[in-house]
Amino acid sequence: MSEREQEIADFLHRAGWGAANRTRMADDAGYRSYQRLSGALGGAILMNAPPGGDQLRSAAAGAYNRLAHLATDCRPFAAVARYLQGLGLTAPQILAADLPRGLMLLEDLGDDLFASAIPAGADETQLYGAAIDVLLALHAAKVLDRLPVGDGGDHVLSQYDAGAQEAEVRLLCEWYAPVVMGRALEEPAQAEFLDHWRHLFVRVTPARPVLVLRDYHAQNLFWLPQRRGVARVGLIDFQDGLLGSPAYDLVSLLEDARRDVPPGLAAVMLARYCAGAALADSGFDEAGFRTAYAVAGAQRNCKILGIFARLAKRDNKPAYLQLIPRVRACLRQDLQHPALSPLKDWFAAHLPLEG
């Protein structure tokens, strides 16, 4: 038995789950892994997030995670989960935790992810409407930059600032461009690309940041119809949460890299969000928000193209290449916004998005 496996076994024994059956679940795109537990106490999910796990790939991976403000331990998950639950939203209850060792036992929210519930017959419009209502409730809440973890300390939320966003869009130059072109972009082209983004970041910095969950999409949202109101949507994978633009999670939902969201539905849900935001705030600037939505979409999709290329090439996960055409299509749509015209011209000149 490895040292890590012994730590897990000891943790489960202390928590009363030592005799539970354990089934490995699909890993996420990061360094965390998950197991589903079943036994006399019912069901639970084991999150295994080894301390310093981001450094296991390389020092460069750790450096990127720091720039992009990605979580490297369990404390952010615990803090954000407590905050979301305090708002009446559904995040998994923490059944047991050994935060220094990166181990958590979480409530099992089941199998009805949006991504599976909708093909099985759930009403797509109802589910997406509920997800929009969750964002409206989250964005109307008081913004806190320090969240109690539950171990006597606080987790300080970082800003989803221009530095973090620039680190993310650089991935397109570093990983995606070489994969599709077979060579690196010329330095002047890379410099021009980043200059366009720096101007955009200044334009769309939110006056009132909100908690951005960063991975708010159909494979991270559970449909729990037995609950009521906004609690019907179960939330996971929010440990990288930051303070940033309210447009970002909406883009994550409606420009999903892993499933096709019908354009008509996306338009209806964007309008639903804008109507709800205007009701909550008489000063809501819909035109400005739609600009921020386009910019956030382009930024996120540039990042995802880089991440998927990196997962395929560095981490030997070629299946991610199959998702790239959908992401490119979303990026092409984002670039139709007038505010993004210079960036659209850059792509046409240096990195065409056909296909």
C-alpha angles and dihedrals in degrees: 000000000000121000090251093049090051090052089052093048091049092048093051091047092053090048093051094250099101094116096046122121112248126210122184115237129203112285120236122240091269133063097280123104132195139209129191114226127202130177146104092326093052124244135332142160123242114213112201111194108161112212108257090013091143088063093057092082097046144309087259090059091053092048092052092049090055092050093047092042095238117170116256099182141028099262096087091053091052093048097046092044091055091048094050092048089051089059092054093256123132116253119152115277112243106237097180136348143190098187098178089057095042098244128134135171110211139189111267108236092191132238104295100109113166087247091061102027094059096053087046091059108275115144105264094201092051093049095047091045089054090049090053090051090053090055092048090052092046093048093048091056124100110273113240125186096191120054124186112244098200096244094088094272138087134240112224112215114225124220118258085229135167091271093058093043092048091051087055098049090048086070089072091061095039100046115004099048095052091047095053098033100034090231141059121269115257114262095244090054091050091049091051091049092054092045090057090052095049090057091049095048090056091051098051104038103134120244089216114028119211133198106281113201091194098206102057104149144115096282092054099043123083124204110225104173092172088071125071136249118332090352088075089080115074116209128209138158097045100128091110091059118148140173109266149107121345087220095067102073091041089057090046089056100042100035094047114181092207106043137030113253108199109247091231092053092047090052092049092049093048088052090047091054093048092049092050093046091051091052090051095045123028089200094059110138106211096184091050091047092051089052090051088048092056092046093047089049094051092046093048094046093049088052093048093050088055094045094048091049090048092049090051098046106030101030099035095239102134093169088081090068088069089065095054098086091058092050092048090052091053091048092051089053092049091051091061089077111103092233089063098049095111090051091047089055090049092056092048090053101040113015115017115207100212119140 
